[in-house]
């Protein structure tokens, strides 16, 4: 269970920034770098510049050979998989995915979206010249542009064959490879296409030609075919790579490269007489390969966003960016000590940590081999992590180092939560509940539950209240209990337990799997999980207003199973789950808005350090950061503001204000900024913004209509110091 810093919430307001265009929230990739979606095609424009496209409308660009990256997900609102990209000149290019065609004339900085002719599903785009472009796709779809990709017309071809790739070995002579080993050939620049079949029975995915006569095709089951007579005849190559061969490039009539599944790059340097696996990289799939005009600089992309480079014509390859761990490892839990210092843990004892808000994540060495499932920090320095086989780790330096602690249990521990630095509870498989009263030095089992219960998350709400959520085994349980949600509570520090009633549960599928808890206040808590089966599963959630004694199953179920949930306060919360689907609420769950995460990787956990920031983690070590425009007015007792003169907080208007006050912030470099509102007694009455802002001028809006009329002071804190500005509310 992840706790938010205690806030007494009295008013929900809205905060917006001129440079952040989003009604609710948006996610950005932080790890793996530069992003973790599957990349399906790449085009190397020159030795420094290449553009790759992939799943969830992803476009990855670099103009300095990977020193810096520009990443776009959900391109122009599209979540379709982009499968092909090509450029006619250094500036003009086309990407395709689904039934959409995207055109750019500034090397991918901006794109214009159009629909494919006849709503065809497209698989490949190819520039024959700077102005003449072909797209091919499903059921014989062929589209032609004669204006570099700005507009398109359909070429009718009566076939159900899926066209996978197209290439021209002269301005007039072109070839299309398709499913079932068939090929289509044109001799008049694409006006008429003729069907050719031979013994190439495997479906074909890619082809490439040079010098008018030498060509190569590749496809499913590792098939590779060569021609030396302008595609009149083809010779199947006697190599058998594991999986499919996905893309092929001819650097010369003798030197050919094939990108394959299992991270293999097969190469021949003698025109196909012999082949060798040039670089066995592991188990991931390599999807596309491209070379610059010098035939020395090349790039390969593939699954999970992998990008590899060669500088010597494929004699050797190197990974462009550093990954913390290998692909199979995932992250299961995350805890944000604040908006800058965050710790995440996962399988194979992996712990990663950032101290700059997620710009750089570093692995923390551990001796643990099993998975870690949950983290809780009792103070900014002291934290606890739990995992497989009764694993308990403890840190006293904000996650820099971790020391194992004896648990006296071999059960898998799934959740941990501390009431204070001494008293903590861990829960897990086989109904296990462990307690410590000395900061984790010793743990003891306080339950004897049968092996029909699996606890997933725990909240140590108060000295007298512990709440646990989980799932029941359907094979050895009283059928009468199947229609009850699985939330149990203890009112006597864990000595006895009882089922917490959940109103609104009508069938055993209403809330049959509980995964996560979040208590933003001691009284108000939320539980979420999964209901239903198969593709119809949803994310039911329940709320308590009495510290977990009673629960109400809410009507506004999320449209995806929920594996992790966190509330920054009783109003603002985020839920994450299967296939990268996430939902956000700004009104305490009265409504949920599904927010595109930019990835299809399942998210396992999320944590809110502030209202405007959350961190989510999941499969393949994916880490994403959420930015929201939520603001809450709070009552607290901060230190007395110290006035200092600076020019970052430029103005507030109107002043006096009665409804909406706008604060103008101007900064000359990216920095962390905290903007708050205080009354004349030094009491903080509003948190206007707390987070990182880029260089530029920004506007923050605060609803002041419910504040008492009078004099207030806005204080802006930054690395440059603090400054004050008087605000009059009438």
C-alpha positions as CSV (number, residue, x, y, z in Angstrom):
1,X,0.0,0.0,0.0
2,X,1.4,3.4,-0.9
3,X,0.5,6.3,1.4
4,X,0.4,9.9,0.2
5,X,1.9,12.7,2.4
6,X,-0.9,13.6,4.8
7,X,-3.1,16.4,3.5
8,X,-6.3,17.8,4.9
9,X,-8.3,18.4,1.7
10,X,-10.9,21.1,1.7
11,X,-11.2,22.3,-1.9
12,X,-10.6,20.8,-5.3
13,X,-9.3,23.2,-7.9
14,X,-7.8,23.1,-11.4
15,X,-4.3,24.0,-12.5
16,X,-3.2,24.4,-16.1
17,X,-0.1,25.4,-17.9
18,X,0.0,27.1,-21.3
19,X,2.7,24.7,-22.6
20,X,1.0,21.5,-21.3
21,X,-2.0,20.6,-23.6
22,X,-3.9,18.0,-21.8
23,X,-7.3,18.0,-20.1
24,X,-6.4,15.6,-17.3
25,X,-3.0,13.9,-17.5
26,X,-0.3,12.5,-19.8
27,X,2.5,9.9,-19.5
28,X,6.0,10.0,-20.8
29,X,8.5,7.1,-21.1
30,X,11.5,7.1,-18.7
31,X,12.9,3.6,-19.0
32,X,14.1,1.8,-21.0
33,X,15.8,4.6,-23.0
34,X,14.7,6.2,-25.2
35,X,11.4,4.2,-24.9
36,X,10.2,0.6,-24.6
37,X,7.7,0.0,-27.3
38,X,8.4,-2.5,-30.1
39,X,10.1,-0.7,-33.1
40,X,9.0,-2.2,-36.4
41,X,10.9,-0.1,-39.1
42,X,13.8,2.3,-39.3
43,X,15.2,4.6,-42.0
44,X,18.8,5.9,-41.8
45,X,18.9,9.2,-43.5
46,X,22.6,9.9,-42.9
47,X,25.3,8.8,-40.5
48,X,23.9,11.0,-37.7
49,X,20.1,11.0,-38.5
50,X,17.7,8.1,-38.3
51,X,14.0,7.7,-37.7
52,X,12.3,4.6,-36.3
53,X,8.6,3.8,-35.9
54,X,6.7,1.3,-33.9
55,X,3.8,0.3,-31.6
56,X,1.3,2.8,-30.1
57,X,2.0,5.4,-32.8
58,X,5.7,5.6,-31.7
59,X,8.2,7.7,-33.6
60,X,11.8,7.8,-32.4
61,X,14.2,10.3,-33.9
62,X,17.9,11.3,-33.4
63,X,19.9,13.9,-35.3
64,X,23.2,13.4,-33.4
65,X,23.6,9.6,-33.6
66,X,21.8,8.8,-30.3
67,X,23.3,11.5,-28.1
68,X,19.8,12.9,-27.8
69,X,16.4,11.5,-28.7
70,X,13.0,12.9,-29.7
71,X,10.2,10.4,-28.9
72,X,6.6,10.7,-29.9
73,X,3.9,8.2,-28.8
74,X,0.3,8.2,-29.9
75,X,1.3,10.1,-33.1
76,X,-1.6,12.5,-33.9
77,X,-3.9,10.6,-31.6
78,X,-3.2,7.2,-33.2
79,X,-2.5,4.2,-31.0
80,X,-2.1,1.9,-34.1
81,X,1.2,0.2,-34.7
82,X,3.3,2.1,-37.1
83,X,4.9,-0.6,-39.3
84,X,6.9,1.2,-42.0
85,X,8.7,4.5,-42.6
86,X,10.7,5.8,-45.6
87,X,12.2,9.1,-46.7
88,X,12.5,10.4,-50.3
89,X,14.8,13.3,-49.2
90,X,16.4,14.2,-45.9
91,X,13.2,16.1,-45.0
92,X,10.3,14.5,-46.7
93,X,9.0,11.1,-45.5
94,X,6.0,8.9,-44.9
95,X,5.1,6.5,-42.2
96,X,2.1,4.0,-42.3
97,X,0.2,2.1,-39.7
98,X,-3.2,0.5,-39.9
99,X,-5.3,2.5,-42.3
100,X,-3.4,5.8,-41.7
101,X,-0.7,7.5,-43.7
102,X,1.5,10.1,-42.0
103,X,3.4,12.7,-44.0
104,X,6.4,14.9,-42.8
105,X,8.4,17.5,-44.6
106,X,10.7,18.4,-41.6
107,X,12.4,15.0,-41.0
108,X,9.7,13.8,-38.6
109,X,9.4,16.9,-36.4
110,X,5.8,17.3,-37.4
111,X,3.4,14.9,-39.2
112,X,0.2,15.3,-41.1
113,X,-2.3,12.4,-41.0
114,X,-4.4,11.2,-43.9
115,X,-6.5,8.0,-44.5
116,X,-5.3,5.3,-46.8
117,X,-7.3,5.0,-50.1
118,X,-10.3,2.7,-49.7
119,X,-9.4,2.5,-46.0
120,X,-6.8,-0.2,-46.8
121,X,-4.5,-1.6,-44.1
122,X,-1.0,-0.8,-45.1
123,X,2.2,-2.7,-44.4
124,X,5.1,-0.9,-46.3
125,X,6.0,2.4,-47.8
126,X,8.7,2.9,-50.4
127,X,10.1,6.0,-52.2
128,X,11.0,5.2,-55.8
129,X,12.1,8.8,-56.3
130,X,11.8,12.0,-54.3
131,X,8.3,12.5,-55.6
132,X,7.0,9.0,-56.4
133,X,5.9,6.9,-53.4
134,X,4.2,3.5,-53.2
135,X,2.4,1.9,-50.3
136,X,1.3,-1.8,-50.2
137,X,-0.9,-3.7,-47.8
138,X,-3.7,-6.1,-47.0
139,X,-5.8,-7.8,-49.7
140,X,-3.8,-6.5,-52.6
141,X,-3.8,-2.8,-51.5
142,X,-1.6,-0.5,-53.5
143,X,-1.5,3.2,-53.1
144,X,0.5,5.7,-55.2
145,X,1.6,9.3,-54.5
146,X,3.3,11.5,-57.1
147,X,3.7,14.5,-54.9
148,X,6.1,13.0,-52.3
149,X,3.4,11.6,-50.1
150,X,1.0,14.6,-49.7
151,X,-1.9,12.9,-51.6
152,X,-2.7,9.3,-52.6
153,X,-4.7,7.4,-55.2
154,X,-5.5,3.7,-55.2
155,X,-4.3,1.1,-57.8
156,X,-6.9,-1.6,-58.1
157,X,-5.4,-5.2,-58.0
158,X,-7.9,-8.0,-57.9
159,X,-6.3,-10.3,-55.3
160,X,-6.6,-11.3,-51.6
161,X,-2.9,-11.6,-51.2
162,X,-1.3,-9.5,-48.5
163,X,1.4,-7.3,-50.1
164,X,4.3,-7.1,-47.6
165,X,7.1,-5.2,-49.4
166,X,7.8,-3.3,-52.6
167,X,11.1,-2.4,-54.3
168,X,12.2,-1.1,-57.7
169,X,15.5,-2.1,-59.4
170,X,14.9,0.6,-62.1
171,X,12.4,3.5,-62.5
172,X,10.1,1.2,-64.4
173,X,10.8,-2.3,-63.1
174,X,9.2,-3.1,-59.7
175,X,8.5,-6.1,-57.5
176,X,6.1,-6.8,-54.7
177,X,6.5,-9.8,-52.4
178,X,3.4,-11.2,-50.7
179,X,2.0,-14.0,-48.6
180,X,2.2,-17.6,-49.8
181,X,5.4,-16.9,-51.7
182,X,3.7,-15.0,-54.5
183,X,5.2,-12.0,-56.3
184,X,3.9,-9.2,-58.5
185,X,6.0,-7.5,-61.1
186,X,5.5,-4.3,-63.0
187,X,7.5,-3.1,-66.1
188,X,5.6,0.2,-66.6
189,X,6.3,2.0,-63.3
190,X,3.4,0.4,-61.5
191,X,0.5,0.9,-63.9
192,X,0.1,-2.8,-64.5
193,X,1.1,-5.6,-62.1
194,X,1.5,-9.3,-63.2
195,X,1.4,-12.3,-60.8
196,X,4.3,-14.7,-60.6
197,X,4.5,-17.9,-58.6
198,X,7.2,-20.4,-58.2
199,X,8.5,-22.8,-55.4
200,X,8.8,-19.9,-52.9
201,X,6.0,-21.3,-50.7
202,X,6.8,-19.3,-47.6
203,X,5.2,-16.0,-47.0
204,X,7.6,-13.2,-47.8
205,X,8.2,-10.1,-45.7
206,X,11.0,-8.1,-47.2
207,X,13.0,-7.7,-50.4
208,X,15.9,-5.5,-51.7
209,X,17.5,-5.0,-55.1
210,X,20.7,-3.4,-56.4
211,X,22.4,-2.9,-59.8
212,X,19.2,-3.9,-61.7
213,X,19.7,-7.7,-61.4
214,X,20.8,-8.9,-57.9
215,X,18.1,-9.2,-55.3
216,X,17.1,-10.9,-52.1
217,X,13.8,-11.8,-50.3
218,X,13.2,-13.2,-46.9
219,X,10.2,-14.3,-44.9
220,X,8.6,-16.7,-42.5
221,X,10.4,-19.8,-41.0
222,X,13.8,-18.3,-41.7
223,X,13.4,-18.4,-45.5
224,X,15.9,-16.4,-47.7
225,X,15.9,-16.4,-51.5
226,X,18.5,-14.8,-53.9
227,X,18.2,-13.8,-57.6
228,X,20.9,-12.8,-60.0
229,X,18.8,-12.4,-63.1
230,X,16.3,-9.6,-62.2
231,X,13.9,-11.9,-60.4
232,X,13.5,-14.4,-63.3
233,X,14.6,-17.2,-60.9
234,X,15.2,-17.5,-57.2
235,X,17.5,-19.8,-55.2
236,X,16.5,-20.7,-51.6
237,X,19.4,-20.3,-49.2
238,X,20.4,-23.3,-47.1
239,X,20.4,-21.6,-43.6
240,X,17.9,-22.1,-40.8
241,X,17.8,-19.3,-38.4
242,X,15.3,-19.6,-35.5
243,X,12.1,-17.9,-36.2
244,X,11.3,-15.6,-39.0
245,X,13.6,-13.5,-41.1
246,X,12.0,-10.0,-41.0
247,X,14.1,-7.6,-43.1
248,X,16.9,-7.8,-45.6
249,X,19.4,-5.3,-47.1
250,X,22.0,-5.7,-49.9
251,X,25.1,-3.7,-49.4
252,X,26.6,-5.2,-52.6
253,X,26.0,-8.2,-54.8
254,X,28.2,-10.2,-52.3
255,X,27.4,-8.6,-48.9
256,X,23.9,-9.2,-47.7
257,X,22.4,-8.8,-44.2
258,X,19.2,-10.3,-42.7
259,X,17.5,-9.2,-39.5
260,X,15.9,-12.1,-37.7
261,X,14.0,-13.2,-34.6
262,X,16.1,-14.2,-31.6
263,X,18.2,-11.1,-32.1
264,X,20.2,-12.7,-34.9
265,X,21.9,-10.8,-37.8
266,X,22.8,-13.3,-40.6
267,X,25.4,-12.1,-43.0
268,X,27.0,-13.4,-46.2
269,X,30.1,-11.8,-47.8
270,X,30.3,-14.1,-50.8
271,X,26.9,-13.7,-52.5
272,X,25.2,-16.4,-50.5
273,X,27.8,-19.2,-50.8
274,X,28.1,-19.2,-47.0
275,X,26.1,-17.5,-44.2
276,X,27.0,-16.8,-40.6
277,X,25.2,-15.4,-37.6
278,X,27.1,-12.2,-37.4
279,X,25.8,-11.1,-34.0
280,X,23.8,-13.4,-31.7
281,X,22.3,-10.9,-29.3
282,X,19.8,-12.9,-27.3
283,X,16.1,-13.8,-27.6
284,X,14.4,-10.6,-28.8
285,X,13.2,-10.1,-32.3
286,X,15.0,-7.7,-34.8
287,X,12.5,-6.2,-37.1
288,X,14.2,-3.8,-39.5
289,X,17.7,-2.8,-40.8
290,X,18.8,0.3,-42.7
291,X,22.1,1.8,-43.9
292,X,23.2,5.3,-44.9
293,X,24.5,5.9,-48.4
294,X,28.1,5.3,-47.3
295,X,27.1,1.6,-46.6
296,X,29.2,1.8,-43.4
297,X,26.8,3.4,-41.0
298,X,23.8,1.1,-40.2
299,X,21.0,0.7,-37.6
300,X,18.8,-2.2,-36.5
301,X,15.6,-1.9,-34.4
302,X,13.3,-4.4,-32.9
303,X,11.2,-5.6,-30.0
304,X,11.1,-3.6,-26.7
305,X,12.6,-0.6,-28.4
306,X,16.1,-2.1,-29.0
307,X,18.3,-0.1,-31.3
308,X,21.8,-1.3,-32.5
309,X,24.4,0.5,-34.6
310,X,27.3,-0.4,-36.8
311,X,30.0,2.0,-38.0
312,X,32.0,-0.5,-40.1
313,X,29.5,-2.0,-42.6
314,X,28.2,-4.6,-40.2
315,X,31.5,-6.1,-39.2
316,X,30.4,-5.5,-35.6
317,X,27.3,-4.1,-33.8
318,X,26.8,-2.3,-30.5
319,X,23.7,-1.3,-28.5
320,X,23.0,2.4,-28.9
321,X,21.6,3.0,-25.4
322,X,22.2,1.4,-22.1
323,X,19.5,-0.8,-20.5
324,X,19.5,-1.4,-16.8
325,X,18.7,-5.1,-17.2
326,X,17.8,-7.6,-19.9
327,X,14.4,-7.8,-21.5
328,X,12.8,-10.6,-19.5
329,X,13.0,-8.7,-16.2
330,X,10.0,-6.7,-15.0
331,X,9.3,-4.2,-12.2
332,X,6.5,-4.9,-9.7
333,X,6.6,-2.0,-7.3
334,X,7.5,1.7,-7.1
335,X,7.8,4.2,-4.3
336,X,8.4,7.9,-4.8
337,X,10.0,9.4,-1.7
338,X,9.4,12.7,-3.4
339,X,9.1,14.0,-7.0
340,X,12.8,13.5,-7.6
341,X,13.9,10.4,-5.6
342,X,12.1,7.2,-6.7
343,X,12.9,3.5,-6.0
344,X,11.4,0.6,-8.0
345,X,11.8,-3.2,-7.5
346,X,11.0,-6.3,-9.5
347,X,12.0,-9.7,-10.7
348,X,15.5,-11.3,-10.1
349,X,16.1,-9.0,-7.1
350,X,16.2,-5.9,-9.3
351,X,16.1,-2.6,-7.6
352,X,16.5,0.7,-9.6
353,X,16.7,4.2,-8.3
354,X,16.6,7.8,-9.6
355,X,17.4,11.0,-7.8
356,X,16.6,13.4,-10.7
357,X,12.9,12.7,-11.3
358,X,13.6,9.8,-13.6
359,X,16.0,11.3,-16.1
360,X,18.6,8.6,-15.1
361,X,17.8,5.3,-13.5
362,X,20.6,3.3,-11.9
363,X,20.6,-0.3,-10.7
364,X,21.2,-0.9,-7.0
365,X,23.2,-4.1,-6.4
366,X,21.5,-6.8,-4.3
367,X,22.2,-10.5,-3.6
368,X,18.5,-11.4,-4.0
369,X,17.6,-13.9,-6.8
370,X,13.8,-14.0,-6.3
371,X,11.3,-11.4,-7.3
372,X,10.5,-8.3,-5.1
373,X,6.9,-7.2,-5.1
374,X,6.4,-4.2,-2.8
375,X,8.3,-1.3,-1.3
376,X,7.3,1.1,1.6
377,X,9.3,4.0,3.0
378,X,8.7,4.9,6.6
379,X,10.8,8.0,6.4
380,X,12.7,9.6,3.4
381,X,15.7,7.4,4.4
382,X,14.2,4.2,5.9
383,X,12.4,1.8,3.7
384,X,11.4,-1.9,3.4
385,X,11.0,-4.2,0.4
386,X,9.4,-7.7,0.3
387,X,9.4,-10.6,-2.1
388,X,9.6,-14.3,-2.9
389,X,10.5,-16.9,-0.3
390,X,9.9,-14.6,2.7
391,X,12.4,-12.0,1.5
392,X,12.6,-8.8,3.4
393,X,15.1,-6.1,2.7
394,X,15.8,-2.9,4.7
395,X,17.4,0.4,3.7
396,X,18.5,3.3,5.9
397,X,19.9,5.6,3.1
398,X,16.9,6.2,0.8
399,X,17.5,3.0,-1.2
400,X,21.2,3.3,-2.0
401,X,21.9,0.0,-0.1
402,X,19.7,-2.8,1.1
403,X,20.3,-5.3,3.9
404,X,18.3,-8.6,4.2
405,X,16.3,-9.2,7.4
406,X,15.0,-12.6,8.7
407,X,11.3,-13.1,8.2
408,X,11.0,-16.6,9.6
409,X,8.8,-17.5,6.7
410,X,9.2,-19.1,3.2
411,X,5.9,-17.7,1.8
412,X,6.0,-15.2,-1.0
413,X,5.4,-11.7,0.4
414,X,3.3,-9.4,-1.9
415,X,2.6,-6.3,0.2
416,X,4.2,-4.3,3.0
417,X,3.2,-1.2,5.0
418,X,4.5,0.5,8.1
419,X,2.5,2.6,10.5
420,X,5.7,4.2,11.8
421,X,9.4,3.4,12.0
422,X,8.7,0.5,14.4
423,X,5.4,-1.1,13.5
424,X,4.9,-2.8,10.1
425,X,2.9,-5.5,8.4
426,X,3.7,-7.8,5.4
427,X,1.3,-10.1,3.7
428,X,1.4,-12.7,0.9
429,X,0.7,-16.2,-0.4
430,X,-1.0,-18.9,1.7
431,X,-2.7,-16.2,3.8
432,X,0.5,-15.2,5.5
433,X,0.6,-12.1,7.6
434,X,3.9,-11.1,9.3
435,X,4.3,-8.3,11.8
436,X,7.2,-6.4,13.3
437,X,7.3,-4.0,16.2
438,X,11.0,-3.2,16.2
439,X,11.5,-1.7,12.7
440,X,11.9,-5.1,11.0
441,X,14.6,-6.6,13.2
442,X,12.3,-9.5,14.0
443,X,9.0,-10.6,12.3
444,X,6.4,-13.0,13.6
445,X,3.4,-14.8,11.9
446,X,0.1,-13.5,13.2
447,X,-2.3,-15.6,11.0
448,X,-3.1,-19.2,10.5
449,X,-5.2,-18.8,7.4
450,X,-5.5,-21.8,5.1
451,X,-4.0,-22.1,1.6
452,X,-7.2,-20.8,0.1
453,X,-6.2,-17.1,0.4
454,X,-3.7,-15.1,-1.4
455,X,-3.0,-11.6,0.0
456,X,-1.8,-8.9,-2.4
457,X,-1.7,-5.6,-0.5
458,X,-1.8,-4.3,3.0
459,X,-2.5,-0.9,4.7
460,X,-1.5,-0.2,8.3
461,X,-4.2,2.5,8.7
462,X,-3.9,3.2,12.5
463,X,-2.6,1.5,15.6
464,X,-5.9,-0.4,15.8
465,X,-6.6,-1.0,12.1
466,X,-4.9,-3.2,9.5
467,X,-6.6,-3.7,6.1
468,X,-5.6,-6.5,3.6
469,X,-6.9,-7.1,0.1
470,X,-6.4,-10.3,-2.0
471,X,-7.9,-13.2,-3.9
472,X,-9.5,-16.5,-3.0
473,X,-8.7,-19.9,-4.5
474,X,-11.9,-21.1,-6.2
475,X,-11.1,-24.7,-5.5
476,X,-11.4,-25.1,-1.7
477,X,-13.8,-22.5,-0.3
478,X,-17.3,-22.2,0.9
479,X,-19.4,-21.4,-2.2
480,X,-21.5,-19.0,-0.2
481,X,-18.4,-16.7,0.2
482,X,-17.6,-16.6,-3.5
483,X,-19.8,-13.6,-4.0
484,X,-18.0,-11.6,-1.3
485,X,-15.1,-9.3,-2.0
486,X,-11.9,-10.4,-0.4
487,X,-11.0,-7.6,2.0
488,X,-10.2,-8.5,5.6
489,X,-9.5,-6.2,8.6
490,X,-8.1,-6.4,12.1
491,X,-9.0,-4.1,14.9
492,X,-6.6,-5.6,17.5
493,X,-3.2,-5.2,15.9
494,X,-3.5,-8.4,13.9
495,X,-4.6,-10.9,16.7
496,X,-8.0,-11.5,15.0
497,X,-9.4,-10.9,11.6
498,X,-12.8,-10.5,10.0
499,X,-14.2,-10.1,6.5
500,X,-15.1,-6.5,5.7
501,X,-18.5,-6.1,4.2
502,X,-18.7,-4.7,0.7
503,X,-22.0,-3.4,-0.4
504,X,-22.9,-3.5,-4.1
505,X,-21.3,-6.9,-4.8
506,X,-24.0,-9.1,-6.5
507,X,-22.1,-12.0,-8.1
508,X,-18.8,-13.8,-7.6
509,X,-17.6,-11.9,-10.7
510,X,-18.3,-8.4,-9.2
511,X,-15.0,-8.1,-7.4
512,X,-13.4,-11.6,-7.5
513,X,-9.7,-10.5,-7.5
514,X,-8.3,-7.8,-5.3
515,X,-4.8,-6.5,-6.1
516,X,-4.2,-3.0,-4.6
517,X,-5.0,-0.6,-1.7
518,X,-4.5,3.1,-1.3
519,X,-5.4,5.1,1.8
520,X,-4.7,8.8,1.2
521,X,-6.1,9.6,4.7
522,X,-6.6,7.3,7.7
523,X,-10.4,7.3,7.1
524,X,-10.6,7.3,3.3
525,X,-9.3,4.3,1.4
526,X,-9.7,2.7,-2.0
527,X,-9.3,-1.0,-3.2
528,X,-9.2,-2.2,-6.8
529,X,-8.6,-5.3,-8.8
530,X,-10.4,-7.3,-11.5
531,X,-13.8,-8.6,-12.2
532,X,-15.1,-11.0,-14.9
533,X,-13.1,-13.4,-17.1
534,X,-11.1,-13.2,-20.3
535,X,-11.4,-10.2,-22.6
536,X,-14.4,-8.9,-20.6
537,X,-12.4,-8.2,-17.4
538,X,-12.8,-4.8,-15.9
539,X,-11.3,-2.9,-13.0
540,X,-13.8,-2.7,-10.2
541,X,-13.0,-0.5,-7.2
542,X,-14.4,0.0,-3.8
543,X,-14.2,2.9,-1.4
544,X,-14.3,3.2,2.4
545,X,-15.0,6.3,4.5
546,X,-14.5,4.6,7.9
547,X,-11.0,3.3,7.8
548,X,-12.0,0.0,6.1
549,X,-14.8,-1.1,8.4
550,X,-17.3,-1.0,5.5
551,X,-16.8,-0.7,1.8
552,X,-19.0,0.3,-1.2
553,X,-18.4,-1.2,-4.6
554,X,-18.6,1.9,-6.9
555,X,-20.5,2.0,-10.2
556,X,-17.7,3.7,-12.2
557,X,-15.6,0.6,-12.8
558,X,-12.5,1.1,-15.0
559,X,-12.5,-0.6,-18.4
560,X,-9.3,-2.6,-17.6
561,X,-8.1,-4.8,-14.7
562,X,-6.2,-2.8,-12.1
563,X,-2.9,-4.1,-10.8
564,X,-1.8,-1.0,-9.1
565,X,-3.5,2.2,-7.7
566,X,-2.3,5.2,-5.8
567,X,-4.1,8.4,-4.6
568,X,-2.1,11.6,-3.8
569,X,-5.1,12.7,-1.8
570,X,-8.8,11.7,-1.5
571,X,-9.6,13.2,-4.9
572,X,-6.7,12.6,-7.3
573,X,-5.7,9.0,-8.1
574,X,-4.3,6.8,-10.9
575,X,-4.8,3.2,-11.6
576,X,-2.6,1.0,-13.9
577,X,-3.0,-2.4,-15.4
578,X,-3.0,-4.8,-18.3
579,X,-1.6,-3.9,-21.7
580,X,-0.4,-0.5,-20.5
581,X,-3.9,0.8,-19.8
582,X,-4.2,3.5,-17.2
583,X,-7.0,5.6,-15.7
584,X,-7.0,8.8,-13.8
585,X,-9.6,10.5,-11.5
586,X,-9.6,14.1,-10.2
587,X,-12.9,13.8,-8.3
588,X,-12.4,10.9,-6.0
589,X,-13.5,8.3,-8.5
590,X,-16.8,9.8,-9.4
591,X,-15.5,9.4,-13.0
592,X,-12.3,7.9,-14.4
593,X,-10.6,9.0,-17.6
594,X,-8.5,6.4,-19.4
595,X,-5.1,8.0,-20.2
596,X,-3.0,6.6,-23.0
597,X,0.3,5.5,-21.5
598,X,2.2,5.3,-24.7
599,X,3.0,1.6,-24.2
600,X,1.3,-1.7,-24.5
601,X,3.4,-3.2,-21.7
602,X,1.4,-4.3,-18.7
603,X,1.9,-1.9,-15.7
604,X,2.1,-3.5,-12.3
605,X,2.3,-0.6,-9.9
606,X,2.0,3.2,-9.5
607,X,2.8,5.8,-6.8
608,X,1.9,9.5,-6.4
609,X,4.5,11.6,-4.6
610,X,2.7,14.8,-5.5
611,X,-0.6,15.8,-7.1
612,X,1.0,16.6,-10.4
613,X,3.4,13.6,-10.6
614,X,3.1,9.8,-10.5
615,X,5.4,7.0,-11.5
616,X,4.3,3.7,-13.0
617,X,6.3,0.5,-13.5
618,X,5.7,-2.7,-15.3
619,X,7.0,-5.4,-17.7
620,X,10.3,-5.2,-19.5
621,X,11.5,-2.8,-16.8
622,X,9.1,-0.1,-18.2
623,X,9.0,3.1,-16.2
624,X,6.6,5.9,-17.1
625,X,6.0,9.3,-15.5
626,X,2.6,10.9,-15.2
627,X,2.0,14.6,-15.2
628,X,-1.4,15.9,-14.2
629,X,-3.1,19.3,-13.9
630,X,-4.7,18.5,-10.5
631,X,-4.3,21.1,-7.7
632,X,-5.7,20.8,-4.2
633,X,-6.1,23.5,-1.5
634,X,-4.7,22.3,1.8
635,X,-4.4,23.5,5.4
636,X,-1.0,22.9,7.1
637,X,1.6,24.7,9.1
638,X,4.7,25.4,7.0
639,X,7.7,27.4,8.0
640,X,7.5,31.2,8.0
641,X,8.3,32.4,4.4
642,X,11.5,34.2,3.9
643,X,11.3,37.0,1.4
644,X,13.9,37.2,-1.3
645,X,14.0,39.3,-4.5
646,X,14.1,37.4,-7.8
647,X,12.3,37.8,-11.2
648,X,11.0,34.2,-11.8
649,X,7.5,34.9,-10.4
650,X,6.7,37.7,-12.8
651,X,3.1,38.7,-12.1
652,X,-0.3,37.7,-10.9
653,X,-3.5,38.8,-12.6
654,X,-6.1,40.0,-12.0
655,X,-5.0,41.4,-8.7
656,X,-7.4,41.7,-6.8
657,X,-8.9,38.4,-7.9
658,X,-12.3,36.9,-7.1
659,X,-12.6,33.8,-9.2
660,X,-9.4,32.7,-11.0
661,X,-5.9,34.0,-10.3
662,X,-3.2,33.5,-13.0
663,X,0.5,33.4,-12.0
664,X,3.1,34.0,-14.6
665,X,6.4,32.1,-14.2
666,X,9.4,32.9,-16.4
667,X,12.6,30.7,-16.2
668,X,15.7,30.6,-18.3
669,X,16.6,26.9,-17.7
670,X,14.8,23.7,-16.7
671,X,14.4,23.6,-13.0
672,X,12.2,22.4,-10.1
673,X,9.7,25.0,-9.1
674,X,7.3,25.1,-6.1
675,X,4.6,27.7,-6.0
676,X,2.3,28.0,-3.0
677,X,-0.2,30.5,-1.5
678,X,0.0,31.6,2.2
679,X,-2.3,33.7,4.4
680,X,-1.0,36.6,6.5
681,X,-0.3,34.3,9.4
682,X,2.0,32.2,7.4
683,X,-0.4,29.3,6.9
684,X,-0.2,27.5,3.5
685,X,-3.6,27.5,1.9
686,X,-2.9,26.4,-1.6
687,X,-0.3,24.3,-3.4
688,X,-0.4,25.8,-6.9
689,X,2.5,23.8,-8.6
690,X,5.2,21.5,-7.5
691,X,7.4,20.0,-10.3
692,X,9.8,20.5,-13.1
693,X,9.3,23.2,-15.7
694,X,11.3,23.7,-18.9
695,X,12.8,26.9,-20.1
696,X,10.1,29.5,-21.0
697,X,7.1,31.4,-19.7
698,X,4.4,29.4,-18.0
699,X,1.0,30.3,-16.6
700,X,-0.5,28.6,-13.5
701,X,-4.2,29.1,-12.7
702,X,-5.8,28.8,-9.2
703,X,-9.5,28.9,-8.4
704,X,-9.7,31.3,-5.4
705,X,-13.5,31.7,-5.3
706,X,-13.8,29.7,-2.1
707,X,-11.0,31.4,-0.2
708,X,-11.8,34.1,2.4
709,X,-11.4,37.7,1.1
710,X,-8.2,39.3,2.2
711,X,-4.4,39.6,1.7
712,X,-2.3,36.5,0.7
713,X,1.2,35.9,-0.4
714,X,2.4,33.7,-3.3
715,X,5.8,32.2,-2.6
716,X,7.9,30.6,-5.4
717,X,10.8,28.4,-4.3
718,X,13.4,27.4,-6.9
719,X,17.1,26.5,-6.9
720,X,17.7,30.3,-7.3
721,X,16.0,31.0,-4.0
722,X,12.6,32.2,-2.9
723,X,10.5,35.2,-3.9
724,X,7.1,36.6,-2.7
725,X,4.3,38.5,-4.3
726,X,1.2,39.9,-2.6
727,X,-2.2,38.6,-3.8
728,X,-5.5,40.3,-2.9
729,X,-8.6,38.1,-3.0
730,X,-12.0,39.9,-2.8
